[in-house]
Amino acid sequence: MVSRSYSNLLDLASGDSPSFGGERKRFPRVATVPGLLSEVDDETCNSVGSEAPSSVSQERMIIVGNQLPLRAHRNEDNGEWCFSWDEDSLLLQLKDGLGEDLEVIYVGCLKEQVALNEQDDVAQTLLETFKCVPAFIPPELFTKFYHGFCKQHLWPLFHYMLPLSPDLGGRFDRSLWQAYVSVNKIFADKVMEVISPDDDYVWVHDYHLMVLPTFLRKRFNRVKLGFFLHSPFPSSEIYRTLPVRDEILRALLNSDLIGFHTFDYARHFLSCCGRMLGLSYQSKRGYIGLEYYGRTVSIKILPVGIHIGQHQSVLNLPETAAKVAELRDQFRGQTVMLGVDDMDIFKGISLKLLAMEQLLMQHPENRGEVVLVQIANPARGRGRDVQEVQSETYATVKRINNRFGRPGYDLVVLIDTPLQLYERIAYYVIAECCLVTAVRDGMNLIPYEYIICRQGNEKLDETLGLDPSAPKKSMLVVSEFIGCSPSLSGAIRVNPWNIDAVAEAMDSALIVSEAEKQLRHEKHYRYVSTHDVAYWARSFLQDLERACGDHLRRRCWGIGFGLGFRVIALDPNFRKLSVEHIVSAYRRTKNRAILLDYDGTLMPTGSLNTTPNIEAVGTLNNLCQDPKNVVFLVSRKDRKILTEWFSCCKKLGLAAENGYFIRPNHDSDWETCLSLPDFDWKQIAEPVMKLYTETTDGSTIETKESALVWNYLYADPDFGFCQAKELLDHLESVLANEPVSVKSGQHVVEVKPQGVNKGLVAEHLLTTMRQKGKLPDFVLCIGDDRSDEDMFEVIMRAKTSPRLSPVAEVFACTVGQKPSKAKYYVEDRSEILRMLQALANASEQAAKTAPTPASCGGLIINRE
């Protein structure tokens, strides 16, 4: 059986209206209200899992972009719509890298507006003929979505333009954001019509659809979803000004793989996730991953390439050769420098023209010898800024030509009318140098196209009078602020804002030797020809398959509302500890041991007030009153503070400074777990820590009897992390011959005696109970960070040792969903307190029904 949503669209494609339960319904082609498609009767439509029945065994790729890779026009004779593939569309070109056996379906908008009464027929035609699913957006909604939020807010911000005044991008408009979300929801509905969630891959493209992953993940928890951003991703200082910054970040993190053109863009994204969401990333075997609620979100860094076959086929056209011959004659005896840019504020056309003017002033010998051809494509956006760029460009070109030109010769040739691809390629072929001076651009493929076209072919070599066997040559001057710059190591990189430097780079490109031009061209051609769009798409798909490899093995469920929705993915053996389950085991047992951590377990992490509240102390005291229990609290705090805080809990066992000091109850003396001769190493470590404290604002030193801790919780996250790594290396070096260990933890670097860890407390408790002849048949251990993993390891290992009863029930439990040696988890501190209170209530009920107390067991609580 084909999945229900897919069969609906198949029915539509065959001309039949889908029907369920005898009721005939048609899918609406204009979705203006989120969730409209859910009106279709489907008993599984409310499921958030991906277990929708499907018999589609062949893997498919659903490619989602703002626009479908189609051209549309009306037939002049009958007025009917005619459609054809848009060969220039990246979404169509990338199909070459996906393999012939992978079916591809496209979801997106048409460039033309289709009347409401024609939309069903058009959708049917596109699905049958092109395997395209159109998303028809009402015009008013599309204007707010595309020209509003995308072009007024996201696009300028991602290109480092802040809305400092109403004239610069405009203030944030909540209605435009709502339109953006609504359109993303419509796209999600269209994907749901065709997806077979267990088999299909979904690849979402660019900033127009950044919240789409949330809608898809909410419907299908195990959807195999990739996202690629084709624009820059700004630094955290820029991005954090966006009022909906967290919503967009969390939506992107609902992808399995997020792709960027350059490491800089990926680094900025990771920095934003760290600073705004508190997430950290890891690099393993060349792959970067973010842990997000048990899911690993992979990061892909690979610049897109061009479709070489398309350019080579156009190079072979007779029209191209004819245009090359025309341009050869037009610019005979002159060196052509070429610029190809959109007419927008970020492409730096005016800066390029000013540099050309500077070149002619500083090097008058180039007058009459050099010509700059500037192809200005129509801007994709609209507004006053585009008009200002056009006005400035026209005025600058006119000034340069009036000042340095002569009759029949213009130093700058401005082409602002649309060109056919073969015409643009002809300009590439005759240009000795290509100039790209964009002040910010996500990728910019113009240099790649130029390199391929300069390779030419025999027919064009003949037209230009070149030796076909001679090495080809080219020169590139590119801005250091565009995505392709890092991959073009042979180009002259410039800061486009530095007019003098750009002018000098242009002069250098003109006077460089022929051999140097050939070497640079060969280097660039080797890279561009092997890293084409097919290579890029193939590499992305391979990484997406790897990132989704363990989907079926994981247990998944969704939490959160709206754009705060996320999926928790856990190992099948890692499950939530329910209150009912542990209370049931608690009531059946006689000798109980419980270990609890304090900071992050009984108290929130990062809380300024770490004093235990009355509720927590009362619950611990009640547990201690049960003679079947032995309760231990484990903490990083020193013993003086613990004694003061828990003086009313006479039977509570305490472990201070991560287990270095242990006290079984209030009436006992503090003991040390290890015998150490001295702490002379502190005189070495403390001056080093003070040095880093002075240079790291917000960091502090915590001096303990057995340890020194450098804390950077309130420092700048990135700088603190960097300083912590340096401090760790520094301390390991100076303390290499001392009997101590240097460890990094959550916002801390700690120096403590070797062998001291929280696992010692668990060892001590289990050993003591065994010596008393009371083997624990119930063990509960709860912690929240890496230091608690030592306790988990000890009690899990004890399950197969004689230190526990053969029928012992062991509950190693961590706080939050994350990789751990524990087999259980709870969501947060409030759940822990509810669970401990339930255990205390069970003890009180047992005491009322059993007047004779049973023998004491062991309960361990970790205070950290």
C-alpha positions in Angstrom: 0.0 0.0 0.0 1.4 3.4 -1.0 1.4 6.0 1.8 -1.9 7.8 2.1 -0.6 11.2 1.3 1.2 9.9 -1.8 -1.8 8.1 -3.1 -3.8 11.3 -2.9 -1.5 13.0 -5.3 -1.3 10.0 -7.6 -5.1 10.1 -7.8 -5.0 13.8 -8.6 -2.4 13.1 -11.3 -4.6 10.5 -12.9 -7.5 12.9 -13.0 -9.4 11.2 -10.2 -10.3 13.1 -7.1 -9.2 11.3 -3.9 -11.9 9.9 -1.8 -12.0 8.4 1.7 -15.0 6.6 3.3 -17.1 7.3 0.2 -16.7 11.0 0.5 -15.2 12.7 -2.6 -12.7 15.5 -1.8 -10.4 17.6 -3.8 -7.1 18.9 -2.6 -7.1 22.7 -2.5 -4.3 24.2 -4.5 -4.1 27.4 -2.5 -3.3 26.8 1.1 -3.8 30.0 3.1 -4.3 28.6 6.5 -1.6 26.4 8.1 -2.8 22.8 8.4 -5.5 23.1 5.7 -4.5 19.7 4.2 -5.0 18.0 7.5 -8.8 18.3 6.8 -8.5 15.2 4.7 -9.8 12.2 6.6 -6.8 10.1 7.5 -6.7 8.1 10.7 -2.9 8.3 10.8 -2.7 12.1 10.2 -2.2 12.9 13.8 0.7 10.6 14.3 4.1 12.2 14.7 6.0 9.1 13.9 7.2 8.0 10.5 5.5 4.6 10.5 3.1 5.6 7.7 2.5 2.5 5.6 4.4 2.5 2.4 5.3 0.0 -0.3 7.6 2.4 -2.1 10.9 0.6 -2.0 12.9 2.8 -4.3 14.6 5.7 -2.6 13.6 9.1 -3.8 14.9 12.6 -3.3 12.4 15.4 -2.8 14.1 18.7 -3.6 12.4 21.8 -2.1 13.3 25.3 -3.2 11.6 28.6 -3.4 11.2 28.3 -7.2 10.7 25.2 -9.3 13.3 24.7 -12.1 10.8 25.5 -14.7 10.0 28.2 -17.3 6.4 29.0 -17.9 4.6 31.0 -20.6 1.2 31.0 -22.3 0.7 29.8 -25.8 -0.2 32.8 -28.0 -2.6 30.7 -30.1 -4.8 28.9 -27.5 -3.8 30.7 -24.3 -2.8 27.4 -22.6 0.2 27.2 -20.2 3.5 25.8 -21.7 6.3 24.6 -19.4 9.9 23.6 -20.0 12.9 22.9 -17.8 15.0 25.9 -16.7 18.5 24.7 -17.7 20.1 27.5 -15.6 18.4 26.4 -12.4 20.8 24.9 -9.8 18.0 22.6 -8.6 17.8 21.0 -12.0 21.6 20.8 -12.5 22.3 19.1 -9.2 20.2 16.1 -10.4 23.3 15.0 -12.4 25.0 14.0 -9.1 22.2 12.0 -7.6 22.4 9.0 -9.9 19.9 7.7 -12.5 18.3 5.2 -10.1 17.3 8.0 -7.7 13.9 9.4 -8.5 13.7 13.2 -8.0 10.6 15.2 -7.2 10.6 19.0 -7.0 8.5 21.2 -4.7 8.4 24.9 -5.2 6.7 28.0 -6.6 6.3 28.9 -10.2 7.7 32.2 -11.4 4.4 33.1 -13.1 1.1 33.7 -11.3 -1.5 31.0 -12.1 -5.2 31.8 -11.8 -7.1 30.0 -9.1 -9.3 28.1 -11.5 -6.3 26.8 -13.5 -4.2 25.6 -10.5 -5.6 22.1 -10.4 -4.9 21.4 -14.1 -1.5 23.0 -13.9 -0.5 20.9 -10.9 -1.7 17.8 -12.6 0.3 18.6 -15.7 3.5 19.4 -13.8 3.3 16.2 -11.7 2.7 14.0 -14.7 5.2 15.6 -17.0 8.0 17.0 -14.8 7.4 15.3 -11.4 7.1 18.8 -10.0 4.7 19.8 -7.2 3.8 23.5 -7.3 3.1 25.5 -4.2 0.6 28.2 -5.2 1.0 31.1 -2.8 -1.7 33.9 -2.8 -0.1 37.1 -4.3 -0.5 39.2 -1.1 1.0 36.5 1.1 3.9 35.9 -1.4 4.7 39.6 -1.4 5.0 39.7 2.4 6.9 36.5 2.4 9.4 37.1 -0.4 9.7 40.9 -0.9 8.9 41.4 2.7 10.6 39.1 5.2 13.1 37.4 2.9 14.3 40.5 1.1 13.8 43.2 3.7 15.0 41.3 6.8 16.8 38.0 6.1 18.8 38.9 3.0 20.2 42.2 4.2 21.0 40.8 7.7 22.7 37.7 6.3 24.8 40.1 4.2 25.8 42.1 7.3 23.4 45.1 6.8 21.7 46.1 10.1 18.4 47.9 10.1 19.8 50.9 12.0 17.1 53.2 10.6 13.8 52.8 8.8 15.7 53.6 5.6 18.1 50.7 6.0 16.0 47.6 5.5 13.2 48.8 7.8 12.2 47.8 11.3 11.2 44.3 12.1 7.7 43.6 11.1 5.9 40.7 12.9 3.3 40.4 10.2 6.1 39.7 7.6 7.5 37.0 9.9 4.0 35.4 10.2 3.8 35.4 6.4 7.2 33.7 6.2 6.0 31.0 8.6 2.7 30.5 6.8 4.4 30.1 3.4 6.9 27.6 4.9 3.8 25.7 6.3 2.3 25.6 2.8 5.5 24.1 1.4 5.5 21.5 4.2 1.9 20.6 3.2 3.1 20.1 -0.4 5.9 17.9 0.7 3.6 15.8 2.8 1.4 15.1 -0.3 4.2 13.2 -2.0 6.6 12.0 0.8 7.0 8.4 1.7 8.8 9.1 5.0 10.6 5.8 5.6 12.2 5.9 2.1 12.5 9.4 0.8 15.2 12.0 1.4 14.2 15.7 1.6 16.7 18.4 0.6 15.6 22.0 1.4 17.4 24.9 -0.2 18.2 28.4 1.0 17.0 31.0 3.5 13.5 31.3 2.1 12.6 28.0 3.8 14.6 27.9 7.1 11.6 27.0 9.3 10.4 24.2 7.0 12.4 21.5 8.8 10.4 22.0 11.9 7.1 21.4 10.1 8.4 18.3 8.4 10.1 16.9 11.6 6.9 17.5 13.5 4.9 15.4 11.1 7.5 12.7 10.5 10.0 12.4 13.4 12.4 10.2 11.4 12.2 12.2 8.1 15.6 12.1 6.4 16.1 15.8 6.0 19.0 18.0 4.7 19.2 21.7 4.4 21.7 23.8 2.4 22.1 27.6 2.9 23.3 29.3 -0.3 23.8 32.7 1.3 26.3 33.8 3.9 25.6 33.1 7.6 26.5 36.2 9.6 28.6 36.4 12.7 26.8 36.0 16.1 27.1 39.8 16.7 25.0 40.4 13.6 22.6 37.5 13.8 21.7 38.0 17.4 19.9 41.3 16.4 17.2 39.2 14.7 14.1 39.1 17.0 13.3 35.6 15.8 16.9 34.3 16.1 16.1 31.3 18.4 13.1 30.2 16.3 15.2 30.0 13.1 18.2 28.3 14.8 15.9 25.6 16.4 14.1 25.1 13.1 17.4 24.5 11.2 18.5 22.1 13.9 15.5 19.9 13.0 17.5 18.9 9.9 19.8 16.0 9.9 22.5 17.7 7.8 23.0 21.5 7.4 25.3 22.6 4.5 27.3 25.8 4.1 29.6 27.0 1.3 32.5 27.9 3.6 33.9 27.2 7.0 33.4 30.8 8.0 29.6 30.5 7.5 29.5 27.2 9.4 31.7 28.6 12.2 29.3 31.6 12.6 26.3 29.2 12.7 28.0 27.0 15.4 28.9 30.1 17.3 25.3 31.3 17.3 24.1 27.8 18.5 26.7 28.0 21.3 25.9 31.6 22.4 22.2 31.6 22.1 21.2 27.9 22.6 24.1 26.8 24.8 25.0 24.0 22.4 28.5 22.7 21.8 29.8 20.9 18.7 32.4 18.1 18.3 34.5 17.1 15.4 35.0 13.3 14.9 36.9 11.8 12.0 36.5 14.8 9.9 32.8 15.3 10.6 31.3 18.2 12.6 28.2 17.5 14.7 25.9 19.2 17.1 24.3 17.2 19.8 20.6 18.3 20.0 18.3 16.4 22.3 19.9 13.1 21.5 20.1 13.7 17.8 23.4 14.5 16.1 23.0 17.3 13.6 25.8 17.1 11.1 27.5 20.1 9.5 28.6 20.0 5.8 31.1 22.4 4.4 31.4 22.3 0.6 31.1 25.1 -2.0 28.7 24.4 -4.9 30.1 24.1 -8.4 28.8 24.8 -11.9 27.3 22.6 -14.5 30.3 22.1 -16.8 28.5 20.2 -19.5 26.0 23.0 -20.0 28.8 25.6 -20.5 30.8 23.3 -22.8 27.7 22.6 -24.9 27.1 26.4 -25.3 30.7 26.9 -26.1 30.2 24.6 -29.1 27.2 26.5 -30.5 27.8 28.4 -33.8 26.1 31.4 -32.2 28.8 31.5 -29.6 31.6 31.4 -32.2 29.9 34.2 -34.1 29.5 36.4 -31.0 33.2 35.8 -30.1 34.2 36.9 -33.6 32.1 40.0 -33.2 33.6 40.9 -29.8 37.1 40.1 -31.2 36.6 42.7 -33.8 35.0 45.2 -31.5 37.8 45.1 -29.0 40.7 44.5 -31.3 43.9 45.8 -29.9 42.5 46.2 -26.4 42.7 44.2 -23.2 39.3 43.3 -21.9 38.6 43.1 -18.2 35.1 41.7 -17.4 32.7 42.1 -14.5 29.4 40.2 -14.3 27.1 41.2 -11.4 23.6 41.7 -10.3 22.6 45.3 -9.9 22.3 45.3 -6.1 24.1 47.0 -3.2 26.2 44.0 -2.3 27.9 43.3 -5.6 30.2 46.2 -5.4 29.8 47.5 -8.9 30.5 51.1 -7.9 33.6 50.1 -6.0 34.9 48.3 -9.1 34.2 51.4 -11.2 36.0 53.6 -8.7 39.0 51.2 -8.8 39.0 51.4 -12.6 39.0 55.2 -12.4 41.9 55.0 -9.9 43.8 52.7 -12.2 43.5 55.1 -15.1 44.7 58.0 -13.0 47.7 56.2 -11.5 48.6 54.3 -14.7 47.8 56.6 -17.7 49.5 54.2 -20.0 46.5 52.0 -19.8 44.2 54.6 -21.4 43.2 53.4 -24.8 44.7 49.9 -24.1 42.2 48.6 -21.5 38.5 48.4 -21.5 36.2 47.3 -18.6 33.0 45.5 -19.7 30.5 45.5 -16.9 27.5 43.2 -17.4 24.8 44.3 -15.0 22.1 41.7 -14.5 18.7 42.9 -13.3 18.4 43.0 -9.5 16.5 40.2 -7.8 15.0 42.5 -5.2 13.4 45.9 -5.5 13.4 49.1 -3.6 15.1 52.4 -3.3 18.5 50.9 -2.7 18.4 49.2 -6.1 17.6 52.6 -7.7 20.4 54.2 -5.9 22.9 51.6 -7.1 21.7 52.1 -10.7 21.9 55.9 -10.5 25.4 55.7 -9.0 26.6 53.2 -11.6 25.3 55.2 -14.6 26.8 58.4 -13.2 30.2 56.8 -12.5 30.4 55.2 -16.0 29.5 58.5 -17.6 32.1 60.4 -15.6 34.9 57.9 -16.4 34.1 57.8 -20.1 33.8 61.6 -20.4 37.2 62.0 -18.6 39.3 59.3 -20.1 37.5 58.2 -23.3 37.6 59.5 -26.8 35.3 59.3 -29.8 34.7 55.7 -30.7 36.3 54.4 -27.5 34.8 54.0 -24.1 36.9 52.7 -21.2 33.8 51.3 -19.5 31.2 49.5 -21.5 28.1 49.0 -19.3 25.6 46.3 -20.5 22.4 46.5 -18.5 20.1 44.6 -20.8 19.5 40.8 -20.3 22.0 38.6 -22.3 21.6 35.1 -23.6 23.9 32.6 -22.0 25.9 32.2 -25.2 26.4 36.0 -25.3 27.7 36.1 -21.7 30.0 33.1 -22.4 31.4 34.9 -25.4 32.4 37.8 -23.1 34.1 35.3 -20.8 36.1 33.8 -23.7 37.6 37.2 -24.9 38.2 38.6 -21.4 41.8 38.5 -20.2 40.8 39.1 -16.6 37.6 38.7 -14.6 36.8 41.0 -11.7 34.5 40.2 -8.8 34.4 42.9 -6.1 31.3 42.0 -4.2 31.3 43.3 -0.6 29.4 40.2 0.5 28.2 37.2 -1.5 27.2 33.6 -0.4 29.1 31.9 -3.2 29.3 33.7 -6.6 29.9 31.3 -9.5 31.1 33.9 -12.0 34.8 33.0 -11.5 34.1 29.3 -12.0 32.2 30.0 -15.3 35.0 32.3 -16.5 37.6 29.6 -15.9 35.7 26.9 -17.8 35.0 29.3 -20.7 38.6 30.4 -20.9 39.5 26.8 -21.5 37.6 27.1 -24.8 37.7 24.6 -27.6 39.4 24.2 -31.0 36.7 26.2 -32.9 37.0 29.2 -30.6 40.8 29.0 -30.7 40.6 29.2 -34.4 38.2 32.2 -34.2 40.7 34.0 -31.9 43.7 32.9 -33.8 45.2 30.9 -31.0 47.2 27.7 -31.1 44.9 24.9 -29.8 47.8 23.0 -28.3 49.1 26.0 -26.3 48.3 26.2 -22.6 45.3 28.3 -21.7 45.5 31.3 -19.5 43.3 33.5 -17.3 43.4 35.9 -14.4 41.1 36.5 -11.5 40.7 39.4 -9.1 38.2 38.4 -6.5 36.8 39.9 -3.3 37.8 38.1 -0.1 34.2 38.4 1.1 32.7 35.9 -1.4 32.2 32.2 -0.9 34.3 31.0 -3.8 37.4 33.0 -2.7 38.9 30.2 -0.5 38.8 27.7 -3.3 40.6 30.0 -5.8 44.1 30.0 -4.4 45.5 31.4 -7.6 43.4 34.5 -7.7 44.4 37.9 -6.6 42.3 38.5 -3.5 41.3 42.0 -2.6 39.4 44.0 0.0 36.8 45.7 -2.3 36.5 48.6 0.1 40.1 49.5 -0.4 39.9 51.2 -3.8 43.7 51.7 -4.1 44.4 48.0 -3.4 41.8 46.9 -6.0 43.3 49.3 -8.6 46.8 47.9 -7.9 45.4 44.3 -8.2 43.9 45.2 -11.6 47.2 46.6 -12.7 49.0 43.4 -11.4 46.6 41.3 -13.4 47.4 43.2 -16.6 51.2 43.0 -16.3 51.6 39.4 -14.9 53.6 37.2 -17.2 52.0 34.8 -19.7 53.5 31.8 -17.9 52.1 32.9 -14.6 48.7 33.3 -16.2 48.9 29.8 -17.5 49.9 28.3 -14.2 47.1 30.0 -12.4 44.5 29.0 -15.0 45.7 25.4 -14.9 45.4 25.3 -11.1 41.9 26.8 -11.1 40.7 24.7 -14.0 41.8 21.5 -12.3 39.7 22.4 -9.2 36.6 23.7 -11.0 36.4 20.8 -13.4 36.6 18.2 -10.6 34.3 20.1 -8.2 31.3 20.6 -10.3 27.6 20.7 -9.3 27.3 17.0 -9.7 30.2 16.4 -7.3 28.6 18.8 -4.8 25.2 17.1 -4.9 26.7 13.6 -4.8 28.8 14.5 -1.7 25.8 16.1 0.0 23.7 13.0 -0.5 26.4 10.7 0.8 26.7 12.8 4.0 22.9 12.9 4.3 22.7 9.1 4.1 25.4 8.8 6.7 23.7 11.3 9.0 20.4 9.4 8.8 21.9 6.0 9.2 20.7 5.3 12.7 17.2 6.7 12.3 15.4 3.4 12.5 17.5 2.3 15.5 16.6 5.3 17.6 13.4 5.8 19.6 12.0 9.2 18.7 9.2 11.4 20.0 8.5 15.1 19.7 8.2 17.7 22.4 7.5 21.5 22.4 5.0 23.7 20.7 5.1 25.8 17.5 8.6 26.6 16.3 10.0 25.4 19.6 9.2 21.8 18.5 12.1 19.3 18.6 12.5 15.6 18.5 14.2 13.6 21.2 16.1 10.6 19.8 17.4 8.0 22.2 19.1 4.7 22.1 16.5 1.9 22.6 18.1 0.9 25.9 18.1 4.4 27.2 14.6 5.2 28.5 12.8 7.6 30.8 12.6 6.7 34.4 8.9 6.8 35.4 7.9 7.5 39.0 5.5 4.5 39.0 8.2 2.1 38.0 10.8 3.2 40.6 8.2 3.4 43.4 7.1 -0.1 42.7 10.7 -1.4 42.9 11.3 0.7 46.0 8.4 -0.9 47.8 9.6 -4.4 47.0 13.1 -4.0 48.4 14.7 -3.9 51.9 18.3 -2.6 51.5 18.4 0.5 49.5 21.3 2.7 48.3 20.8 6.1 46.6 23.4 8.5 45.2 22.4 12.0 44.2 24.3 14.9 42.6 23.7 18.4 43.8 24.4 21.2 41.3 22.3 20.5 38.2 20.5 17.7 40.0 19.0 19.0 43.2 19.8 22.6 42.3 19.7 24.3 38.8 23.0 24.6 37.0 24.3 28.2 37.0 22.0 29.3 39.8 23.5 32.2 41.8 21.8 30.9 45.0 23.1 27.3 45.5 21.7 26.9 49.0 19.2 24.0 49.1 15.6 24.9 49.6 13.4 23.7 52.4 11.5 21.3 50.2 14.7 19.5 49.0 16.2 19.2 52.5 12.9 18.0 53.9 12.6 15.3 51.3 16.1 14.1 51.9 15.5 14.0 55.7 12.3 11.9 55.2 14.2 9.4 53.1 17.0 9.2 55.7 14.4 8.4 58.4 13.5 5.1 56.7 15.8 2.4 58.3 15.9 0.5 55.0 17.7 3.4 53.3 21.3 4.7 53.2 21.3 8.1 51.6 24.5 9.7 50.3 24.8 13.2 48.8 27.9 13.8 46.6 29.1 17.4 45.9 31.9 19.5 44.6 31.3 21.8 47.6 33.7 21.8 50.6 32.8 19.9 53.8 32.2 23.1 55.8 29.4 24.3 53.6 27.8 20.8 53.4 27.9 20.5 57.2 26.2 23.8 57.5 23.5 23.2 54.9 22.5 19.7 56.0 23.0 19.9 59.8 19.3 18.9 60.3 19.7 15.7 58.3 21.4 13.6 61.0 21.4 10.3 59.0 22.4 11.8 55.7 25.8 10.7 54.3 27.9 13.4 52.7 30.7 13.3 50.2 32.5 16.7 49.8 34.9 17.8 47.0 33.9 15.1 44.6 34.4 12.3 47.1 37.7 13.3 48.7 36.0 13.8 52.0 33.3 11.3 53.2 31.1 11.3 56.3 28.5 8.5 56.7 26.3 10.6 59.0 26.2 13.7 61.2 27.7 12.0 64.2 30.7 10.6 62.4 33.9 12.4 61.6 35.0 13.3 58.1 37.4 10.8 56.5 39.6 11.1 53.4 39.3 8.5 50.7 43.0 8.8 49.8 46.1 9.4 51.9 48.1 12.3 50.4 51.5 13.5 51.8 51.0 17.2 50.9 49.4 19.7 48.6 52.6 21.5 47.5 51.3 21.4 43.9 48.8 24.2 44.8 51.7 26.6 45.0 52.4 25.8 41.3 48.9 25.6 40.0 47.3 28.7 41.7 49.6 31.4 40.2 48.9 29.9 36.7 45.1 30.0 37.3 45.4 33.6 38.6 47.1 34.6 35.4 44.2 33.3 33.3 41.6 34.8 35.7 43.2 38.3 35.3 43.0 38.0 31.5 39.5 36.3 31.3 36.7 38.7 32.5 34.0 36.7 34.3 36.2 33.8 35.5 36.9 32.9 39.1 39.1 30.5 41.1 37.5 28.3 43.7 40.0 27.1 46.3 39.2 23.8 48.1 41.1 21.7 50.6 41.9 19.1 48.0 41.5 20.9 44.7 41.6 24.1 42.7 38.9 24.9 40.3 39.0 27.6 37.5 35.4 28.5 36.6 34.5 30.5 33.4 30.7 30.1 33.5 30.2 33.9 33.4 32.9 34.6 30.9 32.4 35.1 27.1 31.6 31.5 25.9 34.1 31.4 23.0 36.9 33.2 24.8 36.3 31.2 28.0 36.4 28.0 26.1 39.6 29.0 24.3 41.2 30.1 27.5 40.2 26.8 29.2 42.0 24.8 26.6 45.1 26.9 27.0 44.9 26.6 30.8 44.5 22.9 30.6 47.6 22.5 28.4 49.5 25.0 30.7 48.6 23.1 33.9 49.3 19.7 32.4 52.8 20.9 31.5 53.8 22.5 34.8 52.2 19.7 36.9 53.5 16.8 34.9 55.5 15.4 37.8 52.9 16.0 40.5 50.4 13.4 41.8 47.4 15.2 40.4 45.0 15.1 37.5 43.9 18.1 35.4 40.4 17.8 34.0 38.1 20.0 32.1 34.4 19.9 32.8 31.3 22.0 32.2 32.7 25.6 32.3 35.5 24.5 34.7 39.1 23.4 34.7 39.9 21.4 37.9 43.1 20.2 39.5 42.7 17.5 42.0 44.6 14.5 43.5 44.9 11.5 41.2 42.3 8.9 41.7 39.7 11.3 43.3 36.3 11.0 41.6 32.7 10.4 42.5 33.0 6.8 41.8 35.0 6.4 45.0 31.8 7.3 46.9 29.9 4.5 45.2 32.7 2.1 45.8 32.8 3.1 49.5 29.1 2.7 50.0 28.7 -0.7 48.3 31.8 -2.1 50.1 30.7 -0.8 53.5 27.2 -2.3 53.1 28.6 -5.7 52.0 30.9 -5.7 55.1 27.9 -5.3 57.3 26.2 -8.2 55.6 23.5 -6.1 53.9 23.7 -6.5 50.2 21.7 -3.7 48.5 18.8 -4.9 46.5 17.9 -1.4 45.3 20.3 1.2 44.0 19.4 4.6 42.7 22.1 7.0 41.4 21.3 10.4 39.8 23.7 12.9 38.3 23.8 15.4 35.5 27.4 15.9 34.1 30.5 14.0 33.1 31.8 13.8 36.7 28.8 11.6 37.6 29.7 9.1 34.9 32.2 7.5 37.3 29.4 6.7 39.7 27.3 5.2 36.9 30.2 3.1 35.8 30.7 1.7 39.4 27.1 0.7 40.1 26.6 -0.7 36.6 29.7 -2.8 37.0 28.5 -3.9 40.4 25.5 -5.6 38.9 27.6 -8.6 37.9 29.7 -8.6 41.2 28.9 -10.0 44.7 28.5 -6.5 46.1 24.9 -6.4 45.1 22.0 -8.8 45.7 21.5 -11.1 42.8 18.0 -9.7 42.4 19.0 -6.1 42.9 17.2 -3.4 40.9 19.7 -0.8 39.7 18.6 2.7 38.4 21.5 4.8 37.0 19.8 8.0 35.9 21.1 11.1 34.2 19.4 14.5 33.9 18.4 15.3 30.3 18.8 13.3 27.2 22.4 12.9 26.3 25.1 10.2 25.8 25.6 8.5 29.2 26.6 5.3 30.9 23.3 5.6 32.7 20.3 3.5 31.4 17.7 6.0 32.5 17.0 9.7 32.3 14.7 12.3 33.8 13.9 15.6 32.1 14.8 18.1 34.8 15.3 18.9 38.4 11.6 19.2 39.1 11.1 15.6 38.0 13.8 14.5 40.4 12.2 16.3 43.4 8.8 14.8 42.5 10.3 11.3 42.3 12.2 11.6 45.6 9.1 12.9 47.2 7.2 9.9 45.9 9.8 7.6 47.4 9.6 9.4 50.8 5.8 9.1 50.7 6.2 5.3 50.0 8.4 5.0 53.1 5.9 6.9 55.3 3.1 4.6 54.1 5.2 1.5 54.8 6.0 2.8 58.3 2.3 3.2 59.1 1.4 -0.3 58.0 4.6 -2.0 59.4 5.3 -1.0 63.0 8.4 -3.1 63.2 11.2 -1.4 61.1 13.1 -3.6 58.6 16.8 -3.7 58.3 18.6 -0.7 56.9 19.7 -0.5 53.3 21.8 1.8 51.4 20.7 5.0 49.5 23.2 7.2 47.7 22.4 10.7 46.6 24.8 12.8 44.5 24.8 16.4 45.4 26.4 17.9 42.3 
